[in-house]
Amino acid sequence: MRFGVVGAGGYWGPNWVRVLLQLRRLAAVCEQDGRRMAELCDRFDLDAAGVASVASYDELLASQIDGVFVVTPPATHAELAVAALRAGKHVFVEKPLAASLEDCCRIKFEAERAGRTVMVGHTFIYHPAVRKFKQSLPLVGRLRTIYTVRANFGQYQSIGIVGDLLPHDLSIFNYLCSGFADAVRAEVNPNQDVAFVTAGYGEVTCNAFLSWGYPDKTRKLAAVGSEGILEWDLSNTHLLLHRKWAEPGESGRFGHHDEGTRNVMVNDQSEPLMNEALHFIECIERRAEPITGIEDGTNVVKGLEACR
């Protein structure tokens, strides 16, 4: 199987061009901006690799490719995905799946009618550290809370801080809790500098702190349980298990316990994007539903709509 990438010269597109080239699965790239296309061709020497470069999406869909990687702004995802499915192509869509639940339903309808695979690019679900994190959750005892911090002095996007950053965290929460949120709500600063998001999963509460106005780049994931705290700082290749917990005692006082901290090693250091691509190909070959398929993508969009 060979694929095309639409939006190849954008923010995330070159990453997929690189990965698919490494897998020898790239057949064509589509980019309307001529300058970006020229930079892309020069950077990856696409002519020498036998990769076609086109400016027209219709031309890309008419070519001999098996599937399309849609790496364009979210507002365009549904239109491009539906067109690809109608052309008989398998579709990988970067997060989020679409801009609305209505568009998610359109994509699902076309995928079922065409009998084609659709996968959503919730990258962190394919990160070895996140998978190790889920395997290690029993170490904290009865799970109470999961929280994330996703902060930086970042690029302000027109879709807002929740639309830009929260898909990562909602997909992680869904994965770790093995389900979808009962309810999601957000408090957003009018200037889009900060957002606090809460998602409920039965007895487990998940919180996300999002910020574009933070002085340092901070990315953290933590789970708090009855017997400890599991933490992953995204700048590290290992997890931390803090054997620290509190339990209610007499007279309303809490007893605090601290038995130190130890590393939880993540032996698998494979690249998440490579893992995503291989999973997508495997699902097409086996006609299997991807881990982050239409249902997962739709539930993330449902959470985003609740926050509006």
Order of alpha helices (4+ residues) and beta strands (2+ residues): beta-alpha-beta-alpha-beta-alpha-beta-alpha-beta-alpha-beta-alpha-beta-alpha-beta-beta-beta-beta-beta-beta-beta-alpha-alpha
